[in-house]
Amino acid sequence: MKIMQEKTLKTLFKTHKELSLFGRYINSENLTPLLSKLKTKMQITEVGKSVNGLPIHTITFGSGDKNILMWSQMHGNESTTTKAVFDMLNVFLNENNEAIHVLKSCKICIIPILNPDGAQSYTRLNANKIDLNRDAQDLSQPESVVLRKVFDDFKPDFCYNLHGQRTIFSAGNDNKSATVSFLAPAQDVNTTVTATRKVAMEIISIMNENLQQYIPGQVGIYDDSFNINCVGDTFQAHNVPTVLFEAGHYANDYDREFVRELIFKSLMVSLDYISNNRIKGDACESYFEIPQNEKLFFDVIIRNSKGEDVAIQFLEKLVDDEIVFVPKIEKISDLSDFFAHREIDASGYEVFGENSATLSVGSEIDFVTINNEKFSLKS
């Protein structure tokens, strides 16, 4: 399998990274000037409005006969893929690079923020408190209707369902964070490995091969239990190869800037592969070697205390247009079967909160005291 080379990918990212987008809080206001820049060479269309009346746009470009539909921020607080999409879009604005052949083979349609209300409030759900990724059949929400209409009108040959995942996931049962995860969703209750799924699996295999250069052992696969209410399962059931992307956690990368680069490279590698090949799903075997995601990580674990281990998980809160990571005690027990992105060794001493308070599950806490020494819990 010939895939785009690392030197090319590195140069493309460094040259075309969208510097105006950074961190975790990305909403429609951030996109307004970017859409104005893109409309010089791409078709920008308002295809609907959110519950609160915010516009939902598509960005369409390319002249090929392979139609690829992408959508990001279906969950408003999952913004890493949106950043990577605009890095990619900058590549295709420049007609003098090694990726321009993609536009001759493919026509690409992107909804950069499907859930602008959720993006604005930094929540998973839309303004009606509905998970759009469980609304594929009912189509009860305006955002769901928009996506389905774009799908029906554009008639994609491939779909990219772009998401972000929490820091809790491991790639398999090892002490390796699931930094990027994928799934070729099932299209029936028996999770049959259909011809359509095999095409999606082959595309994932290509991206995984590339990612192993940067994050060996840190790519995961989600459970493929079938749920027709999920968008990916629905589109796969319509025999359109659909790939779920999940941008996860890398060490000390809570802003997801390194992961953004990995998603960018995955997008470019997969588009290059689609443009250069007639994919039949014959090269999907390595998909089944990718470990399944498990929930084995906490953000912080305090070990070897006089009492039990203490697990800390960060809450993501929107404060003054910035995301603040608030440490919260998630679990106090024997955590020998779990891993952490950071560990604190209590060396046999008791662990206390502020003013020598006893720790309790559910408490939000910025630091702990161990043997009269303060340890910050913040990222």
C-alpha positions in Angstrom: 0.0 0.0 0.0 1.5 3.3 -1.1 0.6 6.1 1.3 1.6 9.8 1.5 5.1 10.1 2.9 5.9 11.6 6.3 8.1 14.3 4.9 5.2 15.5 2.7 2.7 15.4 5.6 5.0 17.2 7.9 5.6 20.0 5.4 2.0 20.4 4.6 1.0 20.7 8.2 3.7 23.1 9.1 2.9 25.3 6.1 -0.9 25.2 6.3 -1.8 25.0 10.0 -4.6 27.4 10.7 -3.0 29.5 13.4 -6.2 31.3 14.4 -7.6 28.1 15.8 -6.1 26.9 19.1 -7.2 24.9 22.1 -10.5 23.3 22.9 -13.0 26.1 22.6 -13.9 26.4 18.9 -17.3 27.9 17.9 -19.0 29.6 14.9 -17.5 33.0 15.6 -14.1 31.5 15.1 -15.1 30.3 11.6 -16.6 33.5 10.2 -13.3 35.0 8.9 -12.1 31.6 7.8 -15.2 31.0 5.7 -14.7 34.4 4.0 -11.2 33.3 3.1 -12.3 30.0 1.7 -15.1 31.3 -0.4 -12.6 32.7 -3.0 -12.0 29.1 -4.2 -14.7 27.0 -2.5 -18.4 26.9 -2.4 -19.8 28.1 1.0 -23.5 27.4 1.5 -25.7 28.0 4.5 -27.7 24.8 4.6 -29.8 25.4 7.7 -29.9 26.8 11.2 -29.5 25.4 14.7 -32.2 25.4 17.4 -31.0 28.8 18.5 -30.8 30.1 14.9 -27.1 29.9 14.3 -26.1 29.1 10.7 -24.9 25.7 9.7 -22.6 25.8 6.6 -21.2 23.4 4.1 -17.8 23.8 2.4 -17.7 22.1 -1.0 -14.7 21.8 -3.3 -13.0 19.5 -5.8 -14.0 18.3 -9.3 -13.6 14.5 -9.1 -16.3 11.8 -9.2 -15.6 10.3 -5.7 -17.9 12.2 -3.3 -16.7 12.5 0.3 -18.9 13.9 3.1 -17.4 15.0 6.4 -19.0 16.6 9.5 -17.4 17.8 12.7 -18.6 19.0 16.1 -21.8 17.0 16.0 -21.0 17.1 19.7 -20.2 20.7 20.4 -17.4 20.1 22.9 -15.4 17.9 20.4 -13.4 20.4 18.5 -10.1 18.9 17.7 -11.2 17.5 14.4 -12.6 20.9 13.4 -9.1 22.4 13.8 -7.6 19.6 11.7 -10.3 20.2 9.0 -9.3 23.8 8.6 -5.6 22.9 8.4 -6.6 20.5 5.6 -8.7 23.2 3.9 -5.7 25.5 3.8 -3.8 22.8 1.9 -6.5 22.7 -0.8 -6.6 26.5 -1.1 -3.0 26.3 -2.3 -2.9 24.8 -5.8 0.9 24.3 -5.8 1.5 21.3 -3.4 1.7 17.6 -3.5 -1.9 17.0 -2.5 -3.7 18.9 -5.2 -4.3 15.6 -7.2 -7.0 14.8 -4.6 -9.2 17.6 -6.0 -9.1 16.0 -9.5 -10.3 12.7 -8.1 -12.7 13.8 -5.3 -15.4 16.2 -4.6 -15.5 17.0 -0.8 -18.4 18.4 1.2 -17.7 19.4 4.8 -20.0 20.6 7.6 -17.4 22.1 9.9 -19.7 22.6 12.9 -23.0 20.6 12.8 -24.0 21.6 16.4 -23.1 25.4 16.7 -25.2 25.8 19.8 -23.4 23.0 21.6 -20.1 24.5 20.3 -21.0 27.9 21.7 -21.9 26.5 25.2 -19.2 23.8 25.0 -21.6 21.0 25.6 -22.0 17.6 23.9 -25.8 18.1 23.3 -27.6 20.6 21.2 -29.7 23.4 22.7 -32.7 21.0 23.2 -30.4 18.7 25.3 -30.5 16.1 22.5 -27.5 14.0 21.5 -27.5 14.4 17.7 -25.7 11.1 17.3 -28.8 9.3 18.7 -31.2 11.2 16.4 -30.5 9.6 13.1 -33.9 7.9 12.8 -36.2 10.3 14.6 -34.6 13.4 13.0 -36.3 15.4 15.7 -33.7 18.2 15.7 -33.0 20.8 13.0 -29.3 19.9 13.0 -30.2 16.2 12.3 -32.4 17.2 9.4 -29.6 19.4 7.9 -27.1 16.5 8.0 -29.6 14.0 6.5 -30.6 16.5 3.7 -26.9 17.1 2.9 -26.3 13.3 2.8 -29.3 12.8 0.5 -28.5 15.6 -1.8 -24.7 15.1 -2.0 -24.9 11.3 -2.4 -21.5 10.5 -0.8 -19.4 7.6 -1.7 -17.6 7.9 1.6 -18.5 9.5 5.0 -16.2 10.8 7.7 -17.9 11.2 11.1 -15.4 13.4 13.1 -15.5 13.3 16.9 -13.3 13.6 20.0 -13.1 11.2 23.0 -12.3 11.6 26.7 -9.0 10.9 28.4 -10.3 7.7 30.0 -9.7 5.4 27.0 -6.8 3.0 26.6 -5.9 1.2 23.4 -6.5 -2.3 24.6 -5.6 -3.4 28.1 -2.1 -1.9 28.1 -0.8 1.3 29.7 -1.2 3.2 26.4 -3.7 6.0 25.9 -6.0 5.7 22.9 -4.7 8.9 21.3 -6.7 8.3 18.0 -9.5 5.8 17.6 -11.6 4.7 14.7 -14.5 2.5 13.9 -16.1 1.1 10.8 -19.7 1.0 12.3 -21.9 -2.0 11.9 -24.8 -1.9 9.5 -26.9 -4.6 11.0 -27.6 -6.2 14.5 -25.3 -9.1 13.7 -22.4 -6.7 13.0 -21.8 -8.5 9.7 -18.5 -7.7 8.1 -20.1 -6.5 4.9 -18.5 -5.3 1.7 -19.3 -1.7 2.7 -17.7 -2.1 6.1 -14.6 -3.6 4.5 -14.1 -0.5 2.4 -14.2 1.6 5.6 -11.9 -0.9 7.4 -9.4 -0.6 4.5 -9.3 3.2 4.8 -8.8 2.9 8.6 -6.0 0.3 8.1 -4.2 2.8 5.9 -4.5 5.6 8.5 -3.4 3.3 11.3 -0.3 2.2 9.4 0.7 5.9 9.1 -0.2 6.7 12.8 2.0 3.9 14.1 5.0 6.0 13.1 4.1 8.6 15.7 2.0 6.8 18.4 2.9 3.1 18.3 0.3 1.1 20.1 -1.9 4.1 20.8 -4.6 3.6 18.1 -7.8 2.0 19.2 -11.1 0.7 17.8 -14.5 1.3 19.3 -17.0 -1.5 20.0 -19.1 -2.1 16.9 -22.4 -2.9 18.6 -25.2 -1.8 16.2 -27.4 1.2 17.0 -29.5 2.4 14.1 -30.1 5.7 16.0 -26.4 6.5 15.5 -25.6 8.4 12.4 -22.6 6.3 11.4 -24.6 3.1 11.7 -27.5 4.6 9.7 -25.2 5.8 6.8 -23.4 2.5 6.8 -26.7 0.7 6.6 -27.4 2.8 3.5 -24.2 1.1 2.0 -22.1 4.2 2.2 -18.7 3.3 3.7 -18.5 5.4 6.9 -15.5 6.0 9.1 -15.7 7.2 12.7 -12.7 9.4 13.8 -12.1 10.0 17.5 -9.4 12.5 18.6 -8.2 11.4 22.0 -5.5 12.2 24.5 -1.7 12.3 24.2 0.7 12.9 27.1 0.4 16.6 28.4 -1.7 17.5 25.3 -4.9 18.7 27.0 -5.2 21.4 24.3 -5.1 18.6 21.7 -2.7 20.3 19.5 -0.4 17.3 18.8 -3.5 15.2 18.3 -4.8 17.8 15.9 -1.7 17.2 13.8 -2.3 13.4 13.9 -5.9 13.9 12.7 -4.7 16.2 9.9 -2.3 13.6 8.7 -4.9 10.9 8.9 -7.3 13.0 6.8 -4.6 13.7 4.2 -3.4 10.1 4.0 -6.9 8.8 3.6 -7.9 11.3 0.9 -4.7 10.5 -0.9 -5.5 6.8 -0.8 -9.0 7.3 -1.9 -8.0 9.5 -4.8 -5.3 7.0 -6.0 -7.2 3.7 -5.6 -10.4 1.9 -6.4 -11.1 0.6 -2.9 -12.8 -2.8 -2.7 -12.1 -3.7 0.9 -9.6 -6.4 0.0 -6.8 -4.9 2.1 -8.7 -4.6 5.4 -7.1 -7.4 7.4 -4.9 -5.2 9.6 -8.1 -3.5 10.9 -8.8 -6.5 13.0 -5.4 -6.2 14.7 -6.1 -2.8 16.1 -6.9 -3.2 19.9 -10.4 -2.3 21.2 -10.8 0.7 23.4 -11.1 0.1 27.1 -11.9 2.6 29.9 -8.7 2.1 32.0 -7.3 5.7 32.4 -7.7 8.5 34.9 -6.1 11.9 34.6 -4.3 11.5 37.9 -3.8 8.6 40.3 -2.3 9.0 43.8 -0.8 5.7 44.7 0.9 4.1 47.8 -1.0 6.2 50.3 -1.6 5.1 53.9 -5.2 4.5 52.7 -6.5 3.6 49.3 -5.5 4.9 45.9 -7.2 8.2 44.7 -8.3 8.8 41.1 -8.7 12.3 39.8 -10.6 13.1 36.6 -10.7 16.6 35.0 -14.0 18.3 34.4 -13.9 20.7 31.4 -15.6 24.0 32.2 -16.1 27.0 30.0 -15.0 30.1 31.9 -14.6 33.5 30.1 -14.4 31.8 26.7 -11.6 29.5 27.8 -11.8 25.8 28.8 -10.6 25.3 32.4 -9.7 21.8 33.6 -11.1 21.3 37.1 -9.7 18.2 39.1 -12.5 16.1 40.7 -12.1 13.0 42.9 -13.6 10.2 40.8 -12.7 7.1 42.9 -11.0 6.1 46.1 -10.2 2.4 46.1 -7.6 -0.1 44.9 -6.7 1.1 41.4 -4.0 -1.4 40.6 -5.9 -2.4 37.4 -6.0 1.2 36.2 -3.6 3.6 34.6 -3.1 7.4 34.8 -1.7 10.2 32.6 0.1 11.4 35.7 0.9 9.5 38.9 1.7 10.9 42.4 3.5 8.6 44.8 2.3 9.2 48.4 5.1 7.0 49.8 3.0 5.5 52.5 1.7 8.9 53.9 -1.9 10.0 54.3 -3.4 12.2 51.6 -5.4 15.3 52.6 -7.3 18.1 50.9 -7.3 21.7 51.8 -7.0 22.5 55.5 -6.2 18.8 56.2 -9.7 17.8 55.0 -10.5 14.1 54.4 -10.8 13.3 50.7 -14.2 12.3 49.4 -15.5 11.1 46.0 -17.2 13.9 44.0 -15.1 16.7 45.5 -13.5 19.3 43.2 -10.0 19.9 44.5 -7.0 21.8 43.2 -4.3 20.3 45.3 -3.6 17.6 47.9 -1.2 17.6 50.9 1.1 14.7 51.4 3.6 14.7 54.4 3.1 18.5 54.6 3.9 19.1 51.0 1.4 20.5 48.5 0.9 18.7 45.1 -1.1 20.6 42.4 -3.6 18.4 40.6 -4.2 20.7 37.7 -3.1 19.9 34.1 
